[in-house]
């Protein structure tokens, strides 16, 4: 779990054993990548959408599960943000390439600069990373970990980006959360 605020900066890193806690849970629902079938010729071509690793249905399910728990806690729902999704997927791809969990790899920007690079107007951010064999197992493990649960239920966060990528039977998940500052319009002159 990682939380960053612009002023003052706050960094919460996982304690030893958190990754193990995030990896273990008990639920048997399994989401699998959903390929898109293209049929413009006599032979149908199956193409993954948008890549063979990405699972858009799992990303949507992660958002729905988060918002369900937020409702139960009396917290406003998160809105999916395309720029946050882009940042989360880029980081998830690095985790898949390295086959490990991390909030920041060598040569990679830390969370806040990563999110600002995709053009977001935010003043606070947090991140959860995990992998497991299904969406439900990842989500429940995150909810069982107090720092990850805090990110999921943080009332200050109003937008999210979810990445879910499959590799070697594991669903790698990055959840980026942020507080998107309202766009201020200049006051009209009277």
C-alpha positions, 0 to 999 in steps of 0.5 A, a space after each residue: 500500500 502506498 499513499 502520497 499527498 502533495 503537501 505534506 508528503 506521506 509515504 506508507 510502504 508495506 511491512 514485511 509479510 504484507 505481500 504474503 497477506 495480500 496473496 492469501 485469501 479464500 474465494 473461488 470466483 475466477 475471472 479470465 481474460 476475455 478475448 474479442 472475436 473478429 469476424 470480417 472474413 470467412 475465418 474468425 480471428 480471435 484477438 485479445 482486447 486490448 492486449 492478451 494480458 489485460 482483463 477489462 472485466 476484472 478491472 470493472 469488477 474491482 471498481 464495483 467491489 470497491 464501491 460496494 464496500 465504500 457504500 457499506 462504510 458510508 463513503 462516496 463511490 470512486 469514479 473510474 478515470 481513464 488517465 489513472 487506468 493508463 498509469 495503473 496498467 503501465 505499472 502493472 505491465 512492469 510487475 508482470 515483466 519482473 514477476 514481482 510486486 512493487 510500488 516503484 521499480 528501478 528507473 520508474 518514477 514514484 507514484 505521484 509523478 507517475 500520475 501527474 505525468 498522465 495529465 491528472 490534476 490531483 493533490 493526493 494519491 494512493 496505490 495498492 498492488 497485489 496478485 492472486 488467482 482471481 479478482 475476488 481473492 485479490 480484493 478480499 486479501 486487500 480488504 483484510 490488510 489494514 493499510 490496503 483497506 484504508 486506501 480502498 475506503 479513504 473518503 478523500 479519494 474520488 477517482 480510481 484506476 484499476 489494472 488487471 493483467 494475467 500472467 502465468 495463472 496470476 492476476 496482477 492488480 494495481 489500484 491507483 486512487 486519487 483525489 481529483 481537485 475540482 477545476 476552478 473557473 475564473 470568477 466572472 467580472 460584474 
